[in-house]
Amino acid sequence: MIVTTASILDGKKIVGYYGIVCGEAILGTNIFRDFFASIRDIVGGRSGAYEQSLREARETAMNEMIQAARDLGANAVIGVDLDYESIGIGDGGNMLMVSASGTAVEYEE
């Protein structure tokens, strides 16, 4: 499956548009990871735990979007957009949300 942020597929003819497909992933963060991430923010450096969580969330969202496109009979997703959000919840915790969306299409060589 071709997945691209471009709105066209260079050298390929799009023969069918199946509509917008989406995938979402929401991951909870835990108190220890939050604590160590806040220390990193103070002293500088990268937060490996958060980076790993974001990677996992992005992969999950992308895989869900791709599966939604396959379910429609598409063989590509164009115009892909990724959005990242941090969602605060009532008890002071945070959730990481990644959403992926694009247009499911069918192309021929």
A tleap script that builds the chain and sets N, CA, C and O, in Angstrom:
source leaprc.protein.ff14SB
mol = sequence {
  NMET ILE VAL THR THR ALA SER ILE LEU ASP
  GLY LYS LYS ILE VAL GLY TYR TYR GLY ILE
  VAL CYS GLY GLU ALA ILE LEU GLY THR ASN
  ILE PHE ARG ASP PHE PHE ALA SER ILE ARG
  ASP ILE VAL GLY GLY ARG SER GLY ALA TYR
  GLU GLN SER LEU ARG GLU ALA ARG GLU THR
  ALA MET ASN GLU MET ILE GLN ALA ALA ARG
  ASP LEU GLY ALA ASN ALA VAL ILE GLY VAL
  ASP LEU ASP TYR GLU SER ILE GLY ILE GLY
  ASP GLY GLY ASN MET LEU MET VAL SER ALA
  SER GLY THR ALA VAL GLU TYR GLU CGLU
}
set mol.1.N position { 0.857 -1.178 0.000 }
set mol.1.CA position { 0.000 0.000 0.000 }
set mol.1.C position { 0.896 1.232 0.000 }
set mol.1.O position { 1.790 1.365 0.836 }
set mol.2.N position { 0.645 2.124 -0.942 }
set mol.2.CA position { 1.361 3.398 -0.965 }
set mol.2.C position { 0.661 4.344 0.003 }
set mol.2.O position { -0.563 4.475 -0.019 }
set mol.3.N position { 1.445 5.001 0.851 }
set mol.3.CA position { 0.926 5.993 1.792 }
set mol.3.C position { 1.789 7.231 1.643 }
set mol.3.O position { 3.005 7.166 1.822 }
set mol.4.N position { 1.170 8.363 1.316 }
set mol.4.CA position { 1.942 9.570 1.056 }
set mol.4.C position { 1.198 10.824 1.505 }
set mol.4.O position { -0.031 10.856 1.558 }
set mol.5.N position { 1.970 11.843 1.822 }
set mol.5.CA position { 1.375 13.139 2.141 }
set mol.5.C position { 1.021 13.914 0.874 }
set mol.5.O position { 0.284 14.899 0.933 }
set mol.6.N position { 1.538 13.477 -0.263 }
set mol.6.CA position { 1.256 14.148 -1.534 }
set mol.6.C position { -0.200 13.913 -1.936 }
set mol.6.O position { -0.829 12.947 -1.506 }
set mol.7.N position { -0.717 14.808 -2.763 }
set mol.7.CA position { -2.112 14.681 -3.205 }
set mol.7.C position { -2.227 13.959 -4.547 }
set mol.7.O position { -3.329 13.758 -5.058 }
set mol.8.N position { -1.093 13.573 -5.110 }
set mol.8.CA position { -1.073 12.816 -6.360 }
set mol.8.C position { -0.067 11.676 -6.213 }
set mol.8.O position { 0.762 11.666 -5.303 }
set mol.9.N position { -0.163 10.731 -7.121 }
set mol.9.CA position { 0.813 9.640 -7.181 }
set mol.9.C position { 1.557 9.782 -8.496 }
set mol.9.O position { 1.028 9.451 -9.557 }
set mol.10.N position { 2.765 10.266 -8.426 }
set mol.10.CA position { 3.566 10.517 -9.616 }
set mol.10.C position { 3.704 9.249 -10.464 }
set mol.10.O position { 4.116 8.202 -9.964 }
set mol.11.N position { 3.358 9.353 -11.745 }
set mol.11.CA position { 3.505 8.245 -12.667 }
set mol.11.C position { 2.418 7.197 -12.570 }
set mol.11.O position { 2.492 6.171 -13.246 }
set mol.12.N position { 1.415 7.428 -11.752 }
set mol.12.CA position { 0.324 6.472 -11.598 }
set mol.12.C position { -0.995 7.191 -11.832 }
set mol.12.O position { -1.136 8.378 -11.540 }
set mol.13.N position { -1.946 6.457 -12.357 }
set mol.13.CA position { -3.265 7.030 -12.636 }
set mol.13.C position { -4.230 6.603 -11.537 }
set mol.13.O position { -4.422 5.410 -11.301 }
set mol.14.N position { -4.840 7.585 -10.863 }
set mol.14.CA position { -5.840 7.295 -9.842 }
set mol.14.C position { -7.164 7.018 -10.559 }
set mol.14.O position { -7.674 7.849 -11.309 }
set mol.15.N position { -7.702 5.820 -10.302 }
set mol.15.CA position { -8.921 5.401 -10.996 }
set mol.15.C position { -10.132 5.339 -10.079 }
set mol.15.O position { -11.251 5.120 -10.543 }
set mol.16.N position { -9.917 5.529 -8.780 }
set mol.16.CA position { -11.053 5.514 -7.866 }
set mol.16.C position { -10.732 6.219 -6.565 }
set mol.16.O position { -9.647 6.065 -6.004 }
set mol.17.N position { -11.688 6.989 -6.100 }
set mol.17.CA position { -11.573 7.671 -4.814 }
set mol.17.C position { -12.596 7.050 -3.871 }
set mol.17.O position { -13.778 6.955 -4.201 }
set mol.18.N position { -12.132 6.624 -2.687 }
set mol.18.CA position { -13.014 5.932 -1.756 }
set mol.18.C position { -13.365 6.756 -0.525 }
set mol.18.O position { -14.129 6.301 0.326 }
set mol.19.N position { -12.825 7.945 -0.422 }
set mol.19.CA position { -13.173 8.818 0.690 }
set mol.19.C position { -12.083 8.891 1.748 }
set mol.19.O position { -11.009 8.304 1.617 }
set mol.20.N position { -12.394 9.620 2.780 }
set mol.20.CA position { -11.448 9.868 3.866 }
set mol.20.C position { -11.387 8.648 4.778 }
set mol.20.O position { -12.411 8.067 5.137 }
set mol.21.N position { -10.173 8.276 5.140 }
set mol.21.CA position { -9.965 7.194 6.107 }
set mol.21.C position { -9.147 7.760 7.264 }
set mol.21.O position { -8.313 8.648 7.082 }
set mol.22.N position { -9.400 7.233 8.442 }
set mol.22.CA position { -8.742 7.746 9.646 }
set mol.22.C position { -8.278 6.600 10.531 }
set mol.22.O position { -8.775 5.477 10.447 }
set mol.23.N position { -7.332 6.913 11.363 }
set mol.23.CA position { -6.891 6.007 12.410 }
set mol.23.C position { -6.495 6.846 13.608 }
set mol.23.O position { -5.923 7.925 13.455 }
set mol.24.N position { -6.791 6.361 14.779 }
set mol.24.CA position { -6.461 7.096 15.996 }
set mol.24.C position { -5.794 6.170 16.996 }
set mol.24.O position { -6.037 4.963 17.015 }
set mol.25.N position { -4.954 6.757 17.817 }
set mol.25.CA position { -4.348 6.019 18.920 }
set mol.25.C position { -4.244 6.962 20.101 }
set mol.25.O position { -3.770 8.090 19.970 }
set mol.26.N position { -4.687 6.497 21.247 }
set mol.26.CA position { -4.569 7.272 22.478 }
set mol.26.C position { -3.836 6.400 23.481 }
set mol.26.O position { -4.279 5.301 23.818 }
set mol.27.N position { -2.718 6.905 23.948 }
set mol.27.CA position { -1.904 6.166 24.906 }
set mol.27.C position { -1.820 6.934 26.206 }
set mol.27.O position { -1.592 8.143 26.212 }
set mol.28.N position { -2.005 6.234 27.300 }
set mol.28.CA position { -1.854 6.856 28.610 }
set mol.28.C position { -0.389 6.959 28.967 }
set mol.28.O position { 0.416 6.111 28.583 }
set mol.29.N position { -0.051 7.982 29.690 }
set mol.29.CA position { 1.302 8.101 30.226 }
set mol.29.C position { 1.218 7.770 31.705 }
set mol.29.O position { 0.175 7.944 32.336 }
set mol.30.N position { 2.310 7.299 32.240 }
set mol.30.CA position { 2.254 6.943 33.655 }
set mol.30.C position { 3.051 7.932 34.500 }
set mol.30.O position { 3.822 8.732 33.972 }
set mol.31.N position { 2.862 7.873 35.785 }
set mol.31.CA position { 3.448 8.855 36.699 }
set mol.31.C position { 4.973 8.836 36.660 }
set mol.31.O position { 5.601 9.891 36.750 }
set mol.32.N position { 5.579 7.660 36.527 }
set mol.32.CA position { 7.045 7.585 36.515 }
set mol.32.C position { 7.614 8.194 35.244 }
set mol.32.O position { 8.591 8.942 35.291 }
set mol.33.N position { 7.004 7.875 34.108 }
set mol.33.CA position { 7.465 8.434 32.846 }
set mol.33.C position { 7.270 9.943 32.865 }
set mol.33.O position { 8.149 10.681 32.420 }
set mol.34.N position { 6.119 10.419 33.378 }
set mol.34.CA position { 5.882 11.861 33.482 }
set mol.34.C position { 6.923 12.519 34.368 }
set mol.34.O position { 7.432 13.590 34.040 }
set mol.35.N position { 7.245 11.884 35.492 }
set mol.35.CA position { 8.216 12.441 36.429 }
set mol.35.C position { 9.586 12.579 35.768 }
set mol.35.O position { 10.203 13.643 35.828 }
set mol.36.N position { 10.058 11.514 35.143 }
set mol.36.CA position { 11.378 11.559 34.513 }
set mol.36.C position { 11.397 12.485 33.300 }
set mol.36.O position { 12.419 13.108 33.013 }
set mol.37.N position { 10.295 12.579 32.599 }
set mol.37.CA position { 10.225 13.511 31.478 }
set mol.37.C position { 10.310 14.949 31.971 }
set mol.37.O position { 10.945 15.786 31.328 }
set mol.38.N position { 9.674 15.249 33.115 }
set mol.38.CA position { 9.738 16.609 33.645 }
set mol.38.C position { 11.158 16.938 34.102 }
set mol.38.O position { 11.593 18.083 33.975 }
set mol.39.N position { 11.882 15.963 34.628 }
set mol.39.CA position { 13.286 16.194 35.002 }
set mol.39.C position { 14.100 16.492 33.751 }
set mol.39.O position { 14.923 17.407 33.750 }
set mol.40.N position { 13.878 15.733 32.694 }
set mol.40.CA position { 14.585 15.991 31.431 }
set mol.40.C position { 14.277 17.392 30.919 }
set mol.40.O position { 15.157 18.076 30.397 }
set mol.41.N position { 13.023 17.815 31.069 }
set mol.41.CA position { 12.656 19.161 30.620 }
set mol.41.C position { 13.432 20.221 31.383 }
set mol.41.O position { 13.803 21.249 30.817 }
set mol.42.N position { 13.676 19.980 32.652 }
set mol.42.CA position { 14.386 20.959 33.483 }
set mol.42.C position { 15.872 20.982 33.137 }
set mol.42.O position { 16.447 22.057 32.973 }
set mol.43.N position { 16.496 19.821 33.025 }
set mol.43.CA position { 17.946 19.759 32.810 }
set mol.43.C position { 18.316 19.670 31.341 }
set mol.43.O position { 19.498 19.727 30.999 }
set mol.44.N position { 17.345 19.533 30.481 }
set mol.44.CA position { 17.613 19.446 29.049 }
set mol.44.C position { 17.694 18.005 28.596 }
set mol.44.O position { 17.693 17.084 29.413 }
set mol.45.N position { 17.763 17.819 27.311 }
set mol.45.CA position { 17.832 16.478 26.768 }
set mol.45.C position { 16.498 16.023 26.225 }
set mol.45.O position { 15.488 16.724 26.288 }
set mol.46.N position { 16.538 14.827 25.692 }
set mol.46.CA position { 15.347 14.256 25.072 }
set mol.46.C position { 14.711 13.249 26.005 }
set mol.46.O position { 15.391 12.596 26.796 }
set mol.47.N position { 13.411 13.132 25.904 }
set mol.47.CA position { 12.678 12.175 26.713 }
set mol.47.C position { 12.410 10.922 25.878 }
set mol.47.O position { 11.456 10.867 25.103 }
set mol.48.N position { 13.265 9.927 26.052 }
set mol.48.CA position { 13.155 8.695 25.282 }
set mol.48.C position { 11.841 7.976 25.496 }
set mol.48.O position { 11.298 7.389 24.561 }
set mol.49.N position { 11.320 8.013 26.714 }
set mol.49.CA position { 10.055 7.324 27.006 }
set mol.49.C position { 8.912 7.956 26.217 }
set mol.49.O position { 8.093 7.240 25.640 }
set mol.50.N position { 8.846 9.284 26.184 }
set mol.50.CA position { 7.795 9.953 25.422 }
set mol.50.C position { 7.981 9.745 23.926 }
set mol.50.O position { 7.008 9.547 23.198 }
set mol.51.N position { 9.225 9.788 23.466 }
set mol.51.CA position { 9.470 9.568 22.043 }
set mol.51.C position { 9.000 8.178 21.626 }
set mol.51.O position { 8.393 8.019 20.567 }
set mol.52.N position { 9.278 7.172 22.453 }
set mol.52.CA position { 8.825 5.813 22.151 }
set mol.52.C position { 7.302 5.733 22.143 }
set mol.52.O position { 6.721 5.081 21.275 }
set mol.53.N position { 6.656 6.386 23.095 }
set mol.53.CA position { 5.190 6.391 23.133 }
set mol.53.C position { 4.608 7.039 21.881 }
set mol.53.O position { 3.628 6.548 21.322 }
set mol.54.N position { 5.213 8.138 21.444 }
set mol.54.CA position { 4.728 8.807 20.238 }
set mol.54.C position { 4.924 7.929 19.012 }
set mol.54.O position { 4.046 7.869 18.150 }
set mol.55.N position { 6.066 7.244 18.920 }
set mol.55.CA position { 6.299 6.332 17.797 }
set mol.55.C position { 5.233 5.229 17.758 }
set mol.55.O position { 4.665 4.936 16.705 }
set mol.56.N position { 4.974 4.631 18.916 }
set mol.56.CA position { 3.974 3.565 18.993 }
set mol.56.C position { 2.590 4.082 18.600 }
set mol.56.O position { 1.861 3.421 17.861 }
set mol.57.N position { 2.236 5.255 19.093 }
set mol.57.CA position { 0.927 5.827 18.775 }
set mol.57.C position { 0.825 6.140 17.286 }
set mol.57.O position { -0.207 5.876 16.669 }
set mol.58.N position { 1.881 6.697 16.704 }
set mol.58.CA position { 1.865 7.012 15.272 }
set mol.58.C position { 1.715 5.737 14.444 }
set mol.58.O position { 0.921 5.704 13.504 }
set mol.59.N position { 2.462 4.696 14.779 }
set mol.59.CA position { 2.366 3.437 14.045 }
set mol.59.C position { 0.968 2.834 14.151 }
set mol.59.O position { 0.433 2.330 13.164 }
set mol.60.N position { 0.382 2.881 15.329 }
set mol.60.CA position { -0.972 2.359 15.525 }
set mol.60.C position { -1.978 3.135 14.691 }
set mol.60.O position { -2.809 2.538 14.006 }
set mol.61.N position { -1.911 4.464 14.744 }
set mol.61.CA position { -2.835 5.303 13.976 }
set mol.61.C position { -2.679 5.061 12.477 }
set mol.61.O position { -3.674 4.945 11.761 }
set mol.62.N position { -1.444 4.985 12.000 }
set mol.62.CA position { -1.196 4.742 10.575 }
set mol.62.C position { -1.726 3.368 10.165 }
set mol.62.O position { -2.365 3.235 9.121 }
set mol.63.N position { -1.463 2.352 10.982 }
set mol.63.CA position { -1.940 1.003 10.653 }
set mol.63.C position { -3.459 0.930 10.605 }
set mol.63.O position { -4.020 0.254 9.743 }
set mol.64.N position { -4.132 1.623 11.528 }
set mol.64.CA position { -5.600 1.662 11.498 }
set mol.64.C position { -6.112 2.356 10.240 }
set mol.64.O position { -7.083 1.904 9.633 }
set mol.65.N position { -5.467 3.445 9.847 }
set mol.65.CA position { -5.865 4.169 8.642 }
set mol.65.C position { -5.668 3.287 7.411 }
set mol.65.O position { -6.540 3.228 6.544 }
set mol.66.N position { -4.532 2.603 7.333 }
set mol.66.CA position { -4.245 1.721 6.201 }
set mol.66.C position { -5.270 0.586 6.137 }
set mol.66.O position { -5.756 0.245 5.059 }
set mol.67.N position { -5.593 0.008 7.287 }
set mol.67.CA position { -6.586 -1.078 7.304 }
set mol.67.C position { -7.955 -0.575 6.846 }
set mol.67.O position { -8.670 -1.278 6.131 }
set mol.68.N position { -8.318 0.635 7.256 }
set mol.68.CA position { -9.593 1.213 6.815 }
set mol.68.C position { -9.606 1.386 5.299 }
set mol.68.O position { -10.630 1.156 4.657 }
set mol.69.N position { -8.468 1.791 4.724 }
set mol.69.CA position { -8.369 1.943 3.271 }
set mol.69.C position { -8.481 0.583 2.584 }
set mol.69.O position { -9.178 0.451 1.577 }
set mol.70.N position { -7.803 -0.421 3.121 }
set mol.70.CA position { -7.882 -1.780 2.551 }
set mol.70.C position { -9.321 -2.292 2.579 }
set mol.70.O position { -9.797 -2.895 1.617 }
set mol.71.N position { -10.004 -2.040 3.695 }
set mol.71.CA position { -11.394 -2.489 3.836 }
set mol.71.C position { -12.295 -1.897 2.754 }
set mol.71.O position { -13.300 -2.500 2.380 }
set mol.72.N position { -11.935 -0.719 2.256 }
set mol.72.CA position { -12.712 -0.073 1.195 }
set mol.72.C position { -12.298 -0.530 -0.198 }
set mol.72.O position { -12.959 -0.197 -1.181 }
set mol.73.N position { -11.205 -1.294 -0.292 }
set mol.73.CA position { -10.714 -1.751 -1.588 }
set mol.73.C position { -9.644 -0.867 -2.185 }
set mol.73.O position { -9.290 -1.040 -3.351 }
set mol.74.N position { -9.118 0.075 -1.425 }
set mol.74.CA position { -8.082 0.985 -1.919 }
set mol.74.C position { -6.715 0.313 -1.898 }
set mol.74.O position { -6.481 -0.632 -1.145 }
set mol.75.N position { -5.818 0.819 -2.740 }
set mol.75.CA position { -4.440 0.341 -2.708 }
set mol.75.C position { -3.444 1.466 -2.440 }
set mol.75.O position { -2.236 1.282 -2.593 }
set mol.76.N position { -3.957 2.639 -2.038 }
set mol.76.CA position { -3.094 3.756 -1.651 }
set mol.76.C position { -3.890 4.729 -0.786 }
set mol.76.O position { -5.119 4.764 -0.828 }
set mol.77.N position { -3.163 5.512 -0.006 }
set mol.77.CA position { -3.756 6.603 0.765 }
set mol.77.C position { -2.933 7.841 0.459 }
set mol.77.O position { -1.720 7.858 0.666 }
set mol.78.N position { -3.597 8.873 -0.032 }
set mol.78.CA position { -2.906 10.113 -0.384 }
set mol.78.C position { -3.346 11.235 0.558 }
set mol.78.O position { -4.349 11.119 1.262 }
set mol.79.N position { -2.570 12.323 0.553 }
set mol.79.CA position { -2.920 13.490 1.361 }
set mol.79.C position { -2.906 13.199 2.854 }
set mol.79.O position { -3.709 13.758 3.601 }
set mol.80.N position { -2.009 12.334 3.296 }
set mol.80.CA position { -1.993 11.921 4.702 }
set mol.80.C position { -1.564 13.080 5.603 }
set mol.80.O position { -0.616 13.810 5.310 }
set mol.81.N position { -2.294 13.218 6.701 }
set mol.81.CA position { -1.993 14.234 7.711 }
set mol.81.C position { -1.919 13.548 9.062 }
set mol.81.O position { -2.785 12.745 9.409 }
set mol.82.N position { -0.882 13.867 9.822 }
set mol.82.CA position { -0.730 13.342 11.178 }
set mol.82.C position { -0.897 14.489 12.162 }
set mol.82.O position { -0.311 15.557 11.990 }
set mol.83.N position { -1.697 14.261 13.189 }
set mol.83.CA position { -1.896 15.264 14.237 }
set mol.83.C position { -1.553 14.648 15.582 }
set mol.83.O position { -1.896 13.499 15.860 }
set mol.84.N position { -0.869 15.430 16.415 }
set mol.84.CA position { -0.462 14.994 17.750 }
set mol.84.C position { -1.090 15.915 18.781 }
set mol.84.O position { -1.081 17.136 18.621 }
set mol.85.N position { -1.630 15.333 19.832 }
set mol.85.CA position { -2.245 16.123 20.903 }
set mol.85.C position { -1.916 15.506 22.249 }
set mol.85.O position { -1.767 14.291 22.372 }
set mol.86.N position { -1.807 16.351 23.243 }
set mol.86.CA position { -1.712 15.901 24.623 }
set mol.86.C position { -3.031 16.255 25.280 }
set mol.86.O position { -3.449 17.413 25.271 }
set mol.87.N position { -3.680 15.262 25.845 }
set mol.87.CA position { -4.992 15.463 26.437 }
set mol.87.C position { -4.854 15.333 27.949 }
set mol.87.O position { -4.481 14.274 28.455 }
set mol.88.N position { -5.152 16.403 28.662 }
set mol.88.CA position { -5.149 16.344 30.121 }
set mol.88.C position { -6.439 15.725 30.614 }
set mol.88.O position { -7.514 16.005 30.084 }
set mol.89.N position { -6.332 14.887 31.625 }
set mol.89.CA position { -7.533 14.289 32.204 }
set mol.89.C position { -7.683 14.778 33.636 }
set mol.89.O position { -6.735 15.304 34.219 }
set mol.90.N position { -8.850 14.607 34.192 }
set mol.90.CA position { -9.230 15.197 35.457 }
set mol.90.C position { -8.285 15.003 36.626 }
set mol.90.O position { -8.137 15.919 37.436 }
set mol.91.N position { -7.639 13.854 36.752 }
set mol.91.CA position { -6.801 13.605 37.919 }
set mol.91.C position { -5.367 14.086 37.731 }
set mol.91.O position { -4.478 13.691 38.486 }
set mol.92.N position { -5.138 14.920 36.748 }
set mol.92.CA position { -3.803 15.470 36.530 }
set mol.92.C position { -2.950 14.648 35.592 }
set mol.92.O position { -1.819 15.037 35.299 }
set mol.93.N position { -3.453 13.521 35.108 }
set mol.93.CA position { -2.700 12.690 34.180 }
set mol.93.C position { -2.807 13.217 32.764 }
set mol.93.O position { -3.546 14.162 32.489 }
set mol.94.N position { -2.070 12.601 31.884 }
set mol.94.CA position { -2.093 12.991 30.479 }
set mol.94.C position { -2.276 11.771 29.599 }
set mol.94.O position { -1.893 10.655 29.951 }
set mol.95.N position { -2.863 12.015 28.464 }
set mol.95.CA position { -2.993 10.998 27.429 }
set mol.95.C position { -2.345 11.591 26.181 }
set mol.95.O position { -2.443 12.792 25.930 }
set mol.96.N position { -1.686 10.743 25.409 }
set mol.96.CA position { -1.113 11.159 24.139 }
set mol.96.C position { -2.014 10.656 23.030 }
set mol.96.O position { -2.343 9.471 22.985 }
set mol.97.N position { -2.419 11.551 22.128 }
set mol.97.CA position { -3.287 11.156 21.035 }
set mol.97.C position { -2.610 11.468 19.711 }
set mol.97.O position { -2.071 12.556 19.507 }
set mol.98.N position { -2.650 10.492 18.819 }
set mol.98.CA position { -2.169 10.686 17.459 }
set mol.98.C position { -3.306 10.286 16.531 }
set mol.98.O position { -3.914 9.228 16.700 }
set mol.99.N position { -3.586 11.126 15.564 }
set mol.99.CA position { -4.584 10.768 14.563 }
set mol.99.C position { -3.945 10.884 13.181 }
set mol.99.O position { -3.161 11.793 12.909 }
set mol.100.N position { -4.305 9.942 12.327 }
set mol.100.CA position { -3.830 9.926 10.950 }
set mol.100.C position { -5.051 9.925 10.055 }
set mol.100.O position { -5.996 9.172 10.294 }
set mol.101.N position { -5.043 10.758 9.028 }
set mol.101.CA position { -6.160 10.778 8.081 }
set mol.101.C position { -5.619 11.010 6.683 }
set mol.101.O position { -4.554 11.600 6.502 }
set mol.102.N position { -6.360 10.541 5.706 }
set mol.102.CA position { -5.977 10.704 4.319 }
set mol.102.C position { -7.127 10.269 3.429 }
set mol.102.O position { -8.204 9.926 3.915 }
set mol.103.N position { -6.897 10.285 2.131 }
set mol.103.CA position { -7.902 9.883 1.165 }
set mol.103.C position { -7.523 8.523 0.590 }
set mol.103.O position { -6.441 8.354 0.029 }
set mol.104.N position { -8.416 7.570 0.733 }
set mol.104.CA position { -8.204 6.225 0.185 }
set mol.104.C position { -8.491 6.263 -1.314 }
set mol.104.O position { -9.539 6.747 -1.740 }
set mol.105.N position { -7.555 5.750 -2.107 }
set mol.105.CA position { -7.703 5.750 -3.555 }
set mol.105.C position { -7.272 4.402 -4.132 }
set mol.105.O position { -6.607 3.598 -3.479 }
set mol.106.N position { -7.676 4.194 -5.371 }
set mol.106.CA position { -7.184 3.056 -6.137 }
set mol.106.C position { -6.420 3.618 -7.321 }
set mol.106.O position { -6.888 4.535 -7.995 }
set mol.107.N position { -5.255 3.069 -7.566 }
set mol.107.CA position { -4.451 3.515 -8.701 }
set mol.107.C position { -4.111 2.320 -9.576 }
set mol.107.O position { -4.186 1.167 -9.152 }
set mol.108.N position { -3.738 2.628 -10.796 }
set mol.108.CA position { -3.185 1.601 -11.684 }
set mol.108.C position { -1.885 2.153 -12.253 }
set mol.108.O position { -1.689 3.362 -12.370 }
set mol.109.N position { -1.017 1.232 -12.599 }
set mol.109.CA position { 0.318 1.611 -13.118 }
set mol.109.C position { 0.197 2.349 -14.430 }
set mol.109.O position { 1.207 2.744 -15.012 }
savepdb mol mol.pdb
quit
